[in-house]
Amino acid sequence: MKKKNGSKSFIILSITFVLVTMFFGLWPRGFDFSNHVVRLTHERGVQFSRFGVAYTAPIKEWQDGRAGNFSIEVVLKPEDCDNEGFNFIVAVHGGDDKSQLLVGQWRSWLIVMNGDDYDHSRREKRISARLVSGPPMYQLVAITTGKHGTRIYLDGRLVREVEDLTLSIPSGQKTRLFLGNSPDGRHGWKGGILGLAWYDYVLTDEDVKAHFRMWAQDHDLVFSTKRKPFLLYLFDEKGGRRVADHGQGGHDLQIPGRMVMFERKILSCDLSRPHFNSGFIKDAVVNFCGFIPLGFVFMMTFVRNRGFYKKRYIVAAVAVCFALSLAIEVLQSWIPSRSSDCLDLVLNTLGALLGAMIFVWGYSRARRT
């Protein structure tokens, strides 16, 4: 009877460890599933926080893609210039990260590029410019691209030019515009946007300077209506979940009440370019060490329940931990504040193996004494 009760105790202990691991593995880390995009009260515009997004329906004019000969003007005020990650301000996504068009922020840098080389480890072509330093303030950012290269202007002033870079709009039936976040909800940007204009042609230096002078008068892009932009968002509604497009395209922005994820990445396996920063190292240590107790407890449960030790128990304990980790990683793909990564799965499994081996070492020593 004692042995039976002891076996039940170890089974209950194993279940407890599983539930605790599931809780922390799926803990949303402050995410409440609301779409954190709010209308500004004292001016026309919207404010994005870490978990916020606005987007259009698929834009049929972009389904075939196009290279060069377009311009973007956006009035923005970043809130966080010390962020570690790459955060999306404006993105055009057609279903493939490798062809997406991005206007993003990394720390105090504005970065414009095609693709997903966020940390620039692949050295893919991009153009970047440092945002105005000092207290947060609204800036008129203009980006032009065409056969003569790509340029970035800040408040009417040319700050960077790359002559051998021509940006392109990705093709696809799902190509749409995103503001403030990525389609998978994991690159949230914090800041305000007062307006955005998209032109199907290249603005000249004189155009950009003239636009800044007009914008500086009343901080409004309404003057752009005379230039017939393809998309124009003035955020001049008094409220609601829709932002009207005053341009030629007629593609309104949507601000849903709850966070929407258009892309779910399950077990991302891009191991060629890990981010060796403090956040990466911390997550790696947590993923490895977090499963050591679980591997130990499962191994102990198998041995105590059977009353003897066999090598196949190690395989069983690690297999159970692998299955649990796999379930957690799959479920994490539905939570924007978490990521589903095969590296986490590997680290969890190795941690479980170490935990099982620690038990075997202790068990062997106990039997010899």
N, C-alpha and C positions, 0 to 999 in steps of 0.2 A: 504493500500500500504506500509505503514511504517513497519507493522508487517511482510509482505512478504519479503521486502528487508532485514529486520533484520534476518529473518530465513535463507535467502541466505547467509548472511554474516557469520553466525555461521557454515553453511555447508561448506563454503569455508575455514573457519578457521580449521574445523575438517580435511578436505582433506589436508590442509597444514601440520598439525601435523602428519598425516599419512605418507606423503611423507618424512618429516624430520626424522621420526622414522625409516622408511624403509632405508633411506640413511645411517644413523649411524648404524643401525642393520646389514646392509650388507657391510659396509665399510671394504675393505680388509686389512686395516692397513699396507700399504706399500707393499702389495703383487702385483707383476706385471705379474704373471702367467708364467714367464720364469723359466726354470730349472737352478738354480744357481750352476752349476758345471762347473769348468773351468780347463783346463790343466795347470799344472805348467810350467813356462817358463825356469827355470834354472835347473830343474831336472825332472826325470820321476815320474809322479804322478798326482793327481787331488786334487782340493781344493773345499770343500763343504761350502756353507753358509746356512742360516736358511731354505731357500726354495730350496733344491736341493736333488736329489736322483739318484742313479744308480741301476740297477736291471738286473737279468737274466730272461730268459723265464722259465716256469715251468721245474724243474729238475726231470726227470722221475726216476732216481736212488733213489730219496728221497720220492717218492710218498707213499711208504709203511711205511715210518718213520724208525727210528732206535735209540737205546739207547746206549750211551757210545761208547768208542773206536774210537775217532777221535780227531784231534788236529787242532788248528787254529793259524796261525802266521800272524800278521798284523803290518805294519809299519805306525805309525800315529803320528800326532802332533795336539793336541787339541788347539783351540784358546781361548776358553772361559771356565774358571774354576770357574766362579761365577754365572753360570746359575741356575735358580730355578727349572727347569723341568728336566725330564728324557729324554735324547736324544739318539737316536739310531745311533751306529757306524756300526755295522754289525748285520743283523737280517735274520733269516730263518723263513718264515711265510707260513703257509699252509691254511689260511683262518680263523683261530681261534686264537684270542689273547691269550687265556688261555694256549695254547700249544706252542706258538712261542719260538724260541731260540734267545736270545738277548745278544749282547755285547754292553753295553751302558755307558753313562757318566752322573753322577749327581755331579755337582760342580767339585771337584778335584778327584772324586772317579770313578774308572772303575768298573762296575758291570756286572756280567755274570750270567744269570739265564734262566729258562724256565717260561713262563707265563706273566701276566700283573700286578703283584704286585709291581708297580713302586715305591710307597712310603713305601713299606715294612710293611704296616698296617696289612696284613694277615700273616706276619711272614713266608712266604714260603721260602724254601731253596734257597740260592744264595751264590755266592762267590764274594768278592770285594777286591780291592786293591787301595791304594792311588797312583795316578800318580806322576811322578817326579815333585817336586816343582821347582820354579824359572822360568826364561824366557822360552817361548814355544820352545820345541825341539822335534825332531823326536825320537821315542822310538820303539823298537821292542817288541811287546807284543805277548807272546805265551800262549795259553790256551790248556790244555790237559784234557781229561776226559775219564774215563773207570771204570772198576770194583773196582779199588783201590781208586777212588775218583777223584776230580777235582783240578787242580793246575793252578795258574797264575804266569807267569814269566815276569819280566821287564828287558830288556837288558841282558838276559841270567841268571838272578838271580831269584831264587824261592822266591816269596814274600808272597804267601798265598796258603794254602792247606786246603781243606775240604774233609775229608775221606768218609763221608756218603752222598755225593752229586754226582750223575751221571747225566750229561746232556743228552738230547735227541733231535733228529731232528724230527720236527713235520711231520705227514703224511698228505696226501691230494693231489688231482689232481692239485692244484694250488700252491704247495710248490715251492718257489723260493727264491733266495738270494737277499737281499737288502743291499745297502751301503748308509750311510749318512742320512737315514730317515726311517720312518715307512710306511707301505702300505697306510695309510690314510693321509700321508703328514703332520702330526702334531707333530712330534718329531724330527725335523731337528737338525742335529749336525753341528757345525762349526769347521772346521779343515782340515788338509791335510792327504792324504793317499798315500804312495809311493809304496805299494805292499801288496798283500794278498795271502797266501798259505793255502790250506785246505787239510789235510791228513786223509785218512780213517784208520788211526791207531794212537796209542798213542806214541808220541815222548818221549824219555827218557830224564833224566836230562843231560846226556852227549850230546844227539842230540841237545837240546836247547842251551847249551853252545857253541857247535861247530858252530851252525847256527849263533849265535850272533857274534862270532869271524869273520866268513866269511862276514856277513853283514856289520860289522864295517869297513871292508877294503874299500868298495866302495859303501855302502848304496844301495845295489841291492839284490833282492831275486833270481837272476838268478841261483844261486847254487842249488836252490830247485828242478830244473828240474831233477837232478840226483836222487832225493828221490821219484820220481814219485807221486807227489801230485794229488789228485782228481781234485782240482781247483787251478789255479795259474794265478794271474793277476799281470803283471809287469808294466803295463801302459807305454809300450815302443813305442806306436804309436806316430807319430808326430802330430796327430790331429784326428778329426772325432768324431763320436758319438758312436763308438764301441770300446770296450776294449777286446782284444783277450785273450782267455783262453789258456794258455800254459800247462795246466795240462792234465790229462787223460780223463776228462769229456767232454771237448769241449763245455762248456757252456759260451759263450761270455757275457760280461756285455754290457748293453745298457745305453746310456746317452741321453735321449730325449731332444729336443729343448725346450719343454714346460713341466711344472710340471705335473706329472701323479699321480692320486689317484686311487689305486686299491681297497680300502675299503672305503665306506661311512657310517659313523655312524650317524644315524638320531635319535635324542632325546635319547642320552645316559642317562641311569637312574641308574648309579652306585652311589647311595647316601650313601652307607655304609662306604665310606672312603673319605670324602671331604678333600681338602687340605687347612687347615686353615693357609694360609700364606697371605702376604700383597696383592698378586695378586688376590687370591680367594676372599678376603674381598672386595677389590676394585670392582671387577666384580659383586659381589652380590649386593653391594650398587648401582652401576650404573643400573643394571637390575631392581631393585626394584624402585628406584627413577625415572628412565627414563620413566616409564609408568604412574606415578602419574598425570602429566599434561594431558596425553592422556585420562585417565579415567575421569578427570574433564571436559575436553572440550566436550567429547562425551555426558556426562550426561547433560551438559549445552545446547548442541545442541538439544537433545531430548526434554528437558523441554521447551526451548524457541520456538522450532518449533511447539509443541503442545499447548503451552500456559498454561499448568498445569503440576503438578507433580504426578507420580504414581510410586509405588515401582518396578513395572516391568521394568521401565526405567534403574534401577540399573543393573538388570540382562542383559538387552540388551546392555548397555554400556560395561559391563565386558565381555560379550560374543564376542562383536566386537573386543575388545582388545585382547582377547584370540586367536581369529582367526588370527588376524594380527601377534601376537607373534608366533603362530604356523607356519605361512607362512615363517616368517623370519628364524626360527630355521631350517626348512626343507631346505630352500635355502642356509643356512650357511654350510650345509653338503657338498656343492660343492666347498667351498672356504677353501683351506688348512690353511689359517691364522686364521680361525674362527672355532668354535666348536658348534655342535648342541646338546644341553643339556636340559633334561626335567626340571632340577632345574632352568634354566633360564626362561623356560616357566611358572613355578610356581611363581617365583619372579615377572615376568612381570604382571601376572594376579593379584597377590596380590597388586602390586603397582596401577594397574588400579582400583581395588576395593577401595583402600584408596582414590584415586583421586575422584571417584564418591561420596564417603561418605563425603568428604570435601565439595563438591558442595552442597550436601543435607543439611549439617549442616549450611552452609552459606545461602542457600536459605530459610531454616526454620527461621533463625534469621531475615532475611530481611522481611519476611512476617509478623512476630510478631511486627516489629517496623514500 
